[in-house]
Amino acid sequence: NAGVTQTPKFQVLKTGQSMTLQCAQDMNHEYMSWYRQDPGMGLRLIHYSVGAGITDQGEVPNGYNVSRSTTEDFPLRLLSAAPSQTSVYFCASSRQGNSPLHFGNGTRLTVT
Amino acid sequence: AQSVTQLDSQVPVFEEAPVELRCNYSSSVSVYLFWYVQYPNQGLQLLLKYLSGSTLVKGINGFEAEFNKSQTSFHLRKPSVHISDTAEYFCAVREMIQGAQKLVFGQGTRLTINP
């Protein structure tokens, strides 16, 4: 019963490096999203997708790219990491409508 | 845009004492409200949700919340807490954007249970 799987769990990057945070769900959910969690700020939406081939920006999209080539996967790309992107990143998915979000266990990213 | 305010960033209580975590939201239209719990080094789990109907909502682990439209509040309560309730709690309101649901989260309340 995997649910939402995020990899890696931890990552350290140097400023300017690029990387991709992986997110996969096995519940056939149409909706997927990425949030970042920072102390005292709750979770803020980065990007979201309502289905394969469809993505859109959330509240804090700058510095991040996403794509949704399959229903299952929703990777988040950092093209040139900055210290301000040090955070914990959560992927979440749900069915459309009133279904609650299911969260992954997060990726803790540090940019030095 | 909707917003959520959690009035306490930290709440320390003794074991077996009652607790209330406060949440206010900004929207004046019909809302869907959620409480999530985050245990250390884990993702968020849904505690309970209010979509419609009875204003008193019961969730998992003995928690309940009351939707109060006139006060735009959705406070979370538990009559007797346990050490295992130590966690961070997030209140959230659902916003619809072009048919997609977006959750707007509060800043979180860290609940610490002391023996």
Interface residues (C-beta under 8 A of the other chain):
Chain A: V4 Y31 S33 Y35 G40 M41 G42 L43 R44 L45 Y48 V50 D56 G58 F90 A92 S94 Q96 G97 N98 P100 L101 F103 G104 N105 G106
Chain B: V4 Q6 S9 Y32 F34 Y36 N41 Q42 G43 L44 Q45 L46 K49 L51 F90 R94 I97 Q98 G99 A100 Q101 K102 L103 F105 G106 Q107 G108
